[in-house]
Amino acid sequence: MLKNTVILVYVCLEFTLSQECSHTSPCTPLKGGLAFKNPSQIHTWVQNLHVRIDVDVHDVTVDWLTVKRRLFNGEFTAPTIWIRAGERIIVTLANNLKEPNPPKPEANKFGFPNTTNLHTHGLHISSQSPRDNPTIVVEPGQQYDYIYHVHPDQQAGTFWYHPHYHGSVFFQVLSGLKGALIVEDNPFLLLPSLEAVSCPLNCEHDLQMVFSLFQYSSQDSGDFSKAQRDIGDYEGFRLNTALDNSDQTLEEWLEDPANNIRYMLVNGLLNPVLQIHPGQMKRFRLINAGEYNTLAIEVVNTIPGEPSCSVKEIAIDSIYLDVPREPRLGRTYLPPGGRADWLVVCNEVGTYEMRSTFYDEDKASMGETHYFTGPIMTIKVSGFPRNSDFPHILPPKPSFLQDLRDVPSE
Ligand SMILES: [Cu+2]
């Protein structure tokens, strides 16, 4: 009996010890698996059309790994900002970074890791200061008031925001400075079935999924440690911890391609789990803020051969389609910066995987494009069944987006 107990204790201890990964005793793969969460939500009309965004360095933790990243408002995937057509909005961008920049780089090389600014990706908006002018410079310790006049005819849709200072864009977006920017739908222009899953009236079904590369593997330039070295980032933000019983540092371990530290996060979460009811419709706003990898997003049943969820594309790059459609080839192609809006219904109880999939025949036509293949999110379907109908028609386009193919040339 005593012998059995000793063996059991030993087995349990061994199991616990093997689970304890740390900065001095790293292990792979990272697992994630926390519940899906939208980013924090900012509605401009709730706060007198004035938004404040702070840039600082914060800890970002995935499982046992904690890294230093530049973030907006402390969130890896900044708050989603909801705006309305016709609004005049002030966005105060405060650059609280304290470290001075490394010496000025040669022209068109990486540099200025601590200088920043703000760009509204995709909006029809003036590029004259104090509007969306990407040559505006916000140095460490400074702040700037952007004033945006959102066009009254701006179509509702899914956009995003990120810094656009020449020399540090790639580094800062890879770091985590990014968030969804959404022009709210006018609920009176939506069919009830679409209105039922859209903000402003049904925000709990309106899900933003901002995809970010989280990579240290040195297989290509998505390696964040390499980006830090290239730009001359402050030593204290690097991962130079020495490992136990090894002459490697944590950074060297993370960069070893054999450890494959290369994931596509959703709102800063690794493989989050979204829980929905059978038959319940959700709106997914997919944003590829993953810097330079193309994605081809699909939802598959985790039991091979079993049917998956129904997915309809309703908007591409913030422009509504005429009618909902199934993704061509079963996947939605999202280049870097690209967006797509989906309506999703899973009729059967089960576990599904949202993933990015490229086949060999795709690669032949993709040239030098970088792409990401792998799981991104888990969808668990359980509970009381619900009933949902896809809308049969989508909101009208604004005057400047009419189809010109049938307009006479004169
Ligand atoms: Cu952009």
Residues whose N, C-alpha, C, O or C-beta is under 5 A from the ligand:
A	BS01	CU	H121
